[in-house]
Structure formats: structure tokens, C-alpha cells
């Protein structure tokens, strides 16, 4: 459920175009990681660096927990992308409300 504060809903991270763009790029990078990692190449092990850095700092905090699996990494990347998109949405709405 979303709460209403000051006439704005604060629930969905998909409310503004910067948040949507961030989520689209994050999803593309996660799909790219899955495709590159499925191919038997020696340099595919470094493919996770780009999505991890793109979804930082949230992904770096969650990946600091030892003993994670591949499924855990994909879950952390997806959750980090949504969390960062939510923050981008909040900041964008706050800055937009100050302008007008």
C-alpha cells in the first residue's frame, strides 16, 4: 500500500522517468550478466562487476554477507536496483516540488 504525504504517493519506484530509466538499465545489465555468465569463457567471471557497481551502494552492502550463491547475487542485484530506483524517485519528486 502507498501512503499519501502532501498530495504525492510514495509507494511505487516507477513513478518518474529517471527511476524507470534506472530500472530499465539495471534490468538490461542483469540480463546481460546472465547471458555472458552462461557462456563458457574465461573472462565471464568478471561480468558481475558492472551490474554490482551500477547498483551500488546497496548491492555492495548486501554482497558483503559471506556464503552467497549465484541466486543470492541475482536477488541482491534486483533488490538493490529497486531500492536505488525508489531513492531516485524520492529525490526527483522532492527536487521537482521545489522548482514549482
Order of alpha helices (4+ residues) and beta strands (2+ residues): beta-beta-alpha-alpha-alpha-alpha
